[in-house]
């Protein structure tokens, strides 16, 4: 089977590597090199670096919707399937209609649940215990195309979105191979999604990281795990932002209003909704290095009744 592959980040690179070992990947399409890191030096996407190491031709169009040169290049190749994994561009109609097996997408959820740009993050943030990976044939909608194969994956206790993504990208790469083999043999058929069961996984915003202490401690902790590495978790203390870089649900319950700070012993605790309590293990005041919750409490000389979030 001859393939074209569209993808950009590390999550997609795992799929490219697995596909290149099993099929003929004729072309890799990825986003342009962009500045990154503290020095804002121009860097190639992970998929491009891998493709170059595998001696696969790479193109990086600024746009694919109205790009005659890009369209002509794909039409000359006439791939059997176009694989799309975290590419970051909407696939135009002409591209959907080009290959005989269609455009096959790997999505990091059990569709139709968690359609959108951040399925891994929202699954954890919403307290799900299982998620998975799905292969689907792309249509004109947002993650609405018919499902080909799905594989369930357990979300481990305390696991962050970064850690879960590492496991999902490996499961997803294997599922892509199984999907393509199944399409070629005729053993895999596309099944329409049930739109009634669909849930959204929208692009994250900085505001999603603001801790609402009226939520339960478990909800706050789940969102902290899900929103790694960005937007993370932050609150306000004495009018300034404080980033929370480590937390856990505390056994203590009741007695504190939402956001109210308690510094008994060597721990930094905050009241949450439903009478629950969160322990802040590590915090980072604006412009400073991260410190333990206890060190923050001693340095700030927190007064009785002071609160986070105000």
ROTIZA-781573 format. One record per residue (C-alpha): x, y, z; residue in three letters; residue number from 1. Coordinates in steps of 0.25 Angstrom, whole numbers, padded with zeros to 4 digits, always signed. Layout:
// residues N
- X, Y, Z, ALA, NUM
...
//
This chain:
// residues 310
- +0000, +0000, +0000, UNK, 1
- +0005, +0014, -0004, UNK, 2
- +0003, +0025, +0006, UNK, 3
- +0005, +0040, +0008, UNK, 4
- +0006, +0044, +0023, UNK, 5
- +0002, +0057, +0029, UNK, 6
- +0006, +0060, +0043, UNK, 7
- +0014, +0070, +0051, UNK, 8
- +0017, +0067, +0066, UNK, 9
- +0024, +0056, +0074, UNK, 10
- +0011, +0049, +0075, UNK, 11
- +0010, +0047, +0060, UNK, 12
- +0025, +0043, +0059, UNK, 13
- +0022, +0030, +0065, UNK, 14
- +0011, +0027, +0055, UNK, 15
- +0020, +0031, +0043, UNK, 16
- +0031, +0022, +0049, UNK, 17
- +0022, +0010, +0050, UNK, 18
- +0016, +0012, +0036, UNK, 19
- +0029, +0014, +0029, UNK, 20
- +0033, +0000, +0035, UNK, 21
- +0021, -0007, +0029, UNK, 22
- +0017, +0001, +0016, UNK, 23
- +0022, +0010, +0005, UNK, 24
- +0022, +0024, +0011, UNK, 25
- +0024, +0032, -0002, UNK, 26
- +0023, +0046, +0004, UNK, 27
- +0022, +0053, +0017, UNK, 28
- +0014, +0066, +0019, UNK, 29
- +0017, +0075, +0031, UNK, 30
- +0016, +0089, +0036, UNK, 31
- +0027, +0099, +0033, UNK, 32
- +0039, +0101, +0042, UNK, 33
- +0036, +0111, +0053, UNK, 34
- +0043, +0118, +0065, UNK, 35
- +0042, +0110, +0078, UNK, 36
- +0049, +0110, +0092, UNK, 37
- +0054, +0121, +0100, UNK, 38
- +0064, +0126, +0089, UNK, 39
- +0052, +0125, +0079, UNK, 40
- +0062, +0118, +0069, UNK, 41
- +0055, +0113, +0056, UNK, 42
- +0053, +0098, +0058, UNK, 43
- +0048, +0086, +0049, UNK, 44
- +0035, +0079, +0054, UNK, 45
- +0038, +0065, +0060, UNK, 46
- +0031, +0058, +0048, UNK, 47
- +0041, +0065, +0038, UNK, 48
- +0053, +0061, +0046, UNK, 49
- +0048, +0047, +0046, UNK, 50
- +0045, +0047, +0031, UNK, 51
- +0058, +0052, +0027, UNK, 52
- +0065, +0041, +0036, UNK, 53
- +0057, +0031, +0028, UNK, 54
- +0060, +0038, +0015, UNK, 55
- +0045, +0040, +0012, UNK, 56
- +0042, +0053, +0003, UNK, 57
- +0036, +0064, +0012, UNK, 58
- +0028, +0077, +0008, UNK, 59
- +0024, +0088, +0017, UNK, 60
- +0013, +0096, +0010, UNK, 61
- +0008, +0109, +0017, UNK, 62
- -0006, +0105, +0012, UNK, 63
- -0012, +0093, +0006, UNK, 64
- -0027, +0098, +0003, UNK, 65
- -0023, +0106, -0010, UNK, 66
- -0009, +0101, -0013, UNK, 67
- -0009, +0096, -0028, UNK, 68
- +0006, +0092, -0026, UNK, 69
- +0003, +0083, -0014, UNK, 70
- -0010, +0077, -0020, UNK, 71
- -0002, +0074, -0033, UNK, 72
- +0009, +0067, -0025, UNK, 73
- -0001, +0058, -0018, UNK, 74
- -0009, +0055, -0030, UNK, 75
- +0004, +0050, -0037, UNK, 76
- +0007, +0041, -0026, UNK, 77
- -0007, +0035, -0025, UNK, 78
- -0006, +0029, -0011, UNK, 79
- -0015, +0018, -0007, UNK, 80
- -0018, +0025, +0006, UNK, 81
- -0014, +0038, +0012, UNK, 82
- -0011, +0037, +0027, UNK, 83
- -0014, +0049, +0036, UNK, 84
- -0009, +0050, +0050, UNK, 85
- -0008, +0063, +0058, UNK, 86
- -0005, +0071, +0045, UNK, 87
- -0012, +0083, +0050, UNK, 88
- -0019, +0087, +0037, UNK, 89
- -0033, +0085, +0032, UNK, 90
- -0033, +0075, +0020, UNK, 91
- -0039, +0081, +0007, UNK, 92
- -0050, +0073, -0001, UNK, 93
- -0041, +0071, -0013, UNK, 94
- -0031, +0063, -0003, UNK, 95
- -0042, +0055, +0003, UNK, 96
- -0047, +0050, -0010, UNK, 97
- -0033, +0047, -0015, UNK, 98
- -0028, +0033, -0010, UNK, 99
- -0037, +0020, -0011, UNK, 100
- -0036, +0017, +0004, UNK, 101
- -0039, +0032, +0007, UNK, 102
- -0032, +0040, +0018, UNK, 103
- -0030, +0032, +0030, UNK, 104
- -0028, +0040, +0043, UNK, 105
- -0023, +0035, +0057, UNK, 106
- -0031, +0042, +0068, UNK, 107
- -0027, +0041, +0083, UNK, 108
- -0040, +0037, +0089, UNK, 109
- -0051, +0027, +0087, UNK, 110
- -0060, +0034, +0077, UNK, 111
- -0070, +0040, +0077, UNK, 112
- -0066, +0044, +0091, UNK, 113
- -0056, +0056, +0092, UNK, 114
- -0057, +0061, +0078, UNK, 115
- -0047, +0073, +0076, UNK, 116
- -0033, +0078, +0078, UNK, 117
- -0030, +0074, +0092, UNK, 118
- -0036, +0060, +0095, UNK, 119
- -0025, +0055, +0104, UNK, 120
- -0026, +0067, +0113, UNK, 121
- -0041, +0067, +0114, UNK, 122
- -0042, +0052, +0117, UNK, 123
- -0033, +0054, +0129, UNK, 124
- -0039, +0067, +0133, UNK, 125
- -0053, +0061, +0134, UNK, 126
- -0048, +0050, +0142, UNK, 127
- -0050, +0038, +0132, UNK, 128
- -0044, +0025, +0136, UNK, 129
- -0042, +0020, +0122, UNK, 130
- -0040, +0026, +0108, UNK, 131
- -0033, +0021, +0096, UNK, 132
- -0030, +0023, +0081, UNK, 133
- -0039, +0022, +0069, UNK, 134
- -0036, +0022, +0054, UNK, 135
- -0046, +0028, +0045, UNK, 136
- -0049, +0032, +0031, UNK, 137
- -0048, +0048, +0030, UNK, 138
- -0061, +0055, +0025, UNK, 139
- -0064, +0069, +0024, UNK, 140
- -0068, +0071, +0039, UNK, 141
- -0059, +0072, +0052, UNK, 142
- -0056, +0058, +0056, UNK, 143
- -0069, +0053, +0051, UNK, 144
- -0065, +0043, +0040, UNK, 145
- -0068, +0028, +0041, UNK, 146
- -0060, +0019, +0051, UNK, 147
- -0051, +0008, +0046, UNK, 148
- -0044, +0003, +0058, UNK, 149
- -0044, +0006, +0073, UNK, 150
- -0035, +0002, +0084, UNK, 151
- -0038, +0005, +0099, UNK, 152
- -0027, +0010, +0108, UNK, 153
- -0028, +0011, +0124, UNK, 154
- -0024, +0024, +0130, UNK, 155
- -0015, +0021, +0141, UNK, 156
- -0017, +0028, +0155, UNK, 157
- -0009, +0041, +0156, UNK, 158
- -0005, +0040, +0141, UNK, 159
- -0003, +0054, +0134, UNK, 160
- -0007, +0057, +0119, UNK, 161
- +0008, +0057, +0116, UNK, 162
- +0009, +0043, +0121, UNK, 163
- -0004, +0038, +0115, UNK, 164
- +0000, +0043, +0101, UNK, 165
- +0013, +0035, +0101, UNK, 166
- +0005, +0022, +0103, UNK, 167
- -0006, +0026, +0093, UNK, 168
- +0003, +0030, +0082, UNK, 169
- +0009, +0016, +0083, UNK, 170
- -0005, +0009, +0083, UNK, 171
- -0009, +0018, +0072, UNK, 172
- +0002, +0015, +0063, UNK, 173
- -0001, +0000, +0064, UNK, 174
- -0015, +0003, +0062, UNK, 175
- -0012, +0010, +0049, UNK, 176
- -0005, -0002, +0044, UNK, 177
- -0016, -0011, +0047, UNK, 178
- -0026, -0002, +0041, UNK, 179
- -0018, -0001, +0028, UNK, 180
- -0016, -0016, +0027, UNK, 181
- -0031, -0018, +0030, UNK, 182
- -0035, -0008, +0019, UNK, 183
- -0026, -0015, +0009, UNK, 184
- -0032, -0029, +0013, UNK, 185
- -0046, -0024, +0014, UNK, 186
- -0048, -0029, +0028, UNK, 187
- -0049, -0014, +0033, UNK, 188
- -0062, -0006, +0030, UNK, 189
- -0066, +0008, +0033, UNK, 190
- -0077, +0010, +0044, UNK, 191
- -0084, +0023, +0045, UNK, 192
- -0082, +0030, +0058, UNK, 193
- -0094, +0033, +0068, UNK, 194
- -0095, +0048, +0069, UNK, 195
- -0104, +0047, +0081, UNK, 196
- -0092, +0041, +0089, UNK, 197
- -0082, +0052, +0084, UNK, 198
- -0075, +0061, +0095, UNK, 199
- -0066, +0073, +0092, UNK, 200
- -0051, +0074, +0094, UNK, 201
- -0048, +0089, +0090, UNK, 202
- -0035, +0095, +0089, UNK, 203
- -0030, +0099, +0102, UNK, 204
- -0029, +0114, +0107, UNK, 205
- -0020, +0120, +0118, UNK, 206
- -0033, +0123, +0126, UNK, 207
- -0035, +0107, +0127, UNK, 208
- -0023, +0107, +0136, UNK, 209
- -0029, +0117, +0147, UNK, 210
- -0032, +0108, +0159, UNK, 211
- -0047, +0110, +0163, UNK, 212
- -0046, +0106, +0178, UNK, 213
- -0061, +0104, +0178, UNK, 214
- -0059, +0091, +0170, UNK, 215
- -0056, +0079, +0179, UNK, 216
- -0042, +0075, +0181, UNK, 217
- -0043, +0063, +0172, UNK, 218
- -0048, +0072, +0161, UNK, 219
- -0037, +0082, +0163, UNK, 220
- -0026, +0071, +0163, UNK, 221
- -0032, +0064, +0151, UNK, 222
- -0031, +0078, +0143, UNK, 223
- -0017, +0080, +0148, UNK, 224
- -0013, +0066, +0143, UNK, 225
- -0020, +0068, +0130, UNK, 226
- -0015, +0082, +0127, UNK, 227
- +0000, +0079, +0126, UNK, 228
- +0009, +0085, +0121, UNK, 229
- -0001, +0096, +0118, UNK, 230
- -0008, +0104, +0123, UNK, 231
- -0005, +0096, +0136, UNK, 232
- -0011, +0102, +0148, UNK, 233
- -0010, +0116, +0154, UNK, 234
- -0017, +0124, +0165, UNK, 235
- -0016, +0138, +0170, UNK, 236
- -0010, +0142, +0184, UNK, 237
- -0009, +0156, +0189, UNK, 238
- -0012, +0161, +0175, UNK, 239
- -0001, +0153, +0168, UNK, 240
- -0001, +0141, +0159, UNK, 241
- +0004, +0128, +0166, UNK, 242
- +0006, +0116, +0158, UNK, 243
- +0003, +0102, +0164, UNK, 244
- +0013, +0092, +0160, UNK, 245
- +0010, +0081, +0169, UNK, 246
- -0003, +0077, +0177, UNK, 247
- -0010, +0065, +0182, UNK, 248
- -0024, +0063, +0189, UNK, 249
- -0023, +0064, +0204, UNK, 250
- -0030, +0054, +0214, UNK, 251
- -0034, +0066, +0222, UNK, 252
- -0049, +0071, +0220, UNK, 253
- -0058, +0082, +0224, UNK, 254
- -0055, +0094, +0233, UNK, 255
- -0049, +0103, +0221, UNK, 256
- -0056, +0112, +0211, UNK, 257
- -0053, +0110, +0197, UNK, 258
- -0039, +0116, +0195, UNK, 259
- -0036, +0118, +0209, UNK, 260
- -0022, +0115, +0213, UNK, 261
- -0017, +0106, +0225, UNK, 262
- -0002, +0105, +0228, UNK, 263
- -0002, +0095, +0240, UNK, 264
- +0010, +0087, +0241, UNK, 265
- +0019, +0086, +0229, UNK, 266
- +0008, +0086, +0219, UNK, 267
- +0000, +0097, +0210, UNK, 268
- -0014, +0093, +0209, UNK, 269
- -0026, +0101, +0203, UNK, 270
- -0041, +0099, +0204, UNK, 271
- -0049, +0094, +0193, UNK, 272
- -0063, +0091, +0189, UNK, 273
- -0072, +0080, +0195, UNK, 274
- -0064, +0081, +0208, UNK, 275
- -0051, +0076, +0202, UNK, 276
- -0037, +0080, +0203, UNK, 277
- -0025, +0081, +0193, UNK, 278
- -0010, +0081, +0197, UNK, 279
- -0001, +0090, +0189, UNK, 280
- +0012, +0082, +0189, UNK, 281
- +0020, +0092, +0180, UNK, 282
- +0017, +0106, +0175, UNK, 283
- +0024, +0117, +0167, UNK, 284
- +0021, +0131, +0170, UNK, 285
- +0022, +0141, +0158, UNK, 286
- +0037, +0143, +0154, UNK, 287
- +0042, +0133, +0164, UNK, 288
- +0047, +0119, +0164, UNK, 289
- +0037, +0108, +0169, UNK, 290
- +0037, +0105, +0184, UNK, 291
- +0031, +0095, +0193, UNK, 292
- +0017, +0099, +0198, UNK, 293
- +0023, +0099, +0212, UNK, 294
- +0034, +0108, +0208, UNK, 295
- +0024, +0117, +0201, UNK, 296
- +0015, +0118, +0214, UNK, 297
- +0027, +0122, +0223, UNK, 298
- +0032, +0132, +0213, UNK, 299
- +0019, +0139, +0211, UNK, 300
- +0015, +0139, +0226, UNK, 301
- +0001, +0135, +0222, UNK, 302
- -0009, +0142, +0232, UNK, 303
- -0022, +0134, +0237, UNK, 304
- -0033, +0135, +0227, UNK, 305
- -0025, +0139, +0215, UNK, 306
- -0029, +0132, +0202, UNK, 307
- -0025, +0128, +0189, UNK, 308
- -0032, +0133, +0177, UNK, 309
- -0034, +0147, +0182, UNK, 310
//
